[in-house]
Amino acid sequence: MKSLTISLAASLLAATIGAAPAALREAVRAYITNFGGDGVSIVDPAKNEVTHTLKVGQSPHQLTCTPDGQRAVVRNTGSSDVSIIAVSQRKVVATVKVVAAPKHLAMAAVAIR
C-alpha cells in the first residue's frame, strides 16, 4: 500500500507540473510522510521514484514548509517531536521535543525587527 500511495502522489504531482518549464520540472520534489514508520520519502515526480528517505521521528503525519521554501517541518506523533529538514541539503537539521504528540502544524512569515 505504501508504494501505491507514493506512486499515486508522484503521478498526480507529475501531471500537475507536466506543462511547467524544464528547469522547474528538474527542481520539483514531493515530500511524503511515511506514517507508521519513521521516514519522509523524497520523490522525483518526473521519474516517479523515491530519490531519498530521511529518518525522522516515529509516525510522521504532516509536513509543512517555511514561506521561503528552505525548510520543511514534520510533526512526528509517535515520538512527540517535530523534525526540521533543510530542503536544499535533503537532511534533518534539528529535532525539537514537544510536550505531547503534536496535532497540527502551521507556518507564518514574521518580520523580525
VENQUI-V132243 format. One record per pair of residues at least 6 apart in sequence whose C-alpha atoms are under 8 Angstrom apart, sorted by the first residue. I is the first residue (numbers start at 1). J is the second residue. If there is no record, write none. Layout:
i=<I;I>
j=<J;J>
This chain:
i=<2;6;6;7;7;10;10;10;10;10;10;11;11;13;13;14;14;14;17;18;25;26;28;28;29;29;29;29;30;30;30;30;31;31;31;31;31;32;32;32;32;33;33;33;33;33;33;33;33;34;34;34;34;34;35;35;35;35;36;36;36;37;37;37;38;38;38;38;38;38;39;39;39;39;39;39;39;39;40;40;40;40;40;41;41;41;41;41;42;42;42;42;42;43;43;43;43;44;44;52;54;54;54;55;56;56;56;57;57;57;57;57;57;58;58;58;58;59;59;59;59;60;60;60;60;60;61;61;61;61;62;62;62;62;62;63;63;63;63;63;64;64;64;64;64;64;65;65;65;65;66;66;66;66;66;67;67;67;69;70;70;70;71;71;71;71;72;72;72;72;73;73;73;73;74;74;74;74;75;75;75;75;75;75;75;76;76;76;76;77;77;77;78;79;80;80;80;80;80;80;81;81;81;81;81;81;82;82;82;82;82;83;83;83;83;83;84;84;84;84;85;85;85;85;86;86>
j=<34;32;43;48;49;30;43;44;45;48;49;45;48;30;45;45;46;48;25;25;46;46;44;45;42;43;44;45;42;43;44;45;40;41;42;43;63;40;41;42;43;39;40;41;60;61;62;63;74;40;41;59;60;61;58;59;60;61;58;59;60;58;59;60;55;56;57;58;59;60;53;54;55;56;57;58;59;60;53;54;55;56;60;50;51;52;53;54;50;51;52;53;54;49;50;51;52;50;51;90;90;91;92;92;76;83;92;76;78;79;81;82;83;76;77;78;79;76;77;78;79;74;75;76;77;78;74;75;76;77;74;75;76;104;105;72;73;74;75;105;72;73;74;105;106;107;71;72;73;107;72;73;107;108;109;107;108;109;87;86;87;88;84;85;86;87;84;85;86;87;82;83;84;85;82;83;84;85;81;82;83;102;103;104;105;82;83;101;102;101;102;103;101;101;97;98;99;100;101;102;95;96;97;98;101;102;95;96;97;98;102;92;93;94;95;96;92;93;94;95;91;92;93;94;92;93>
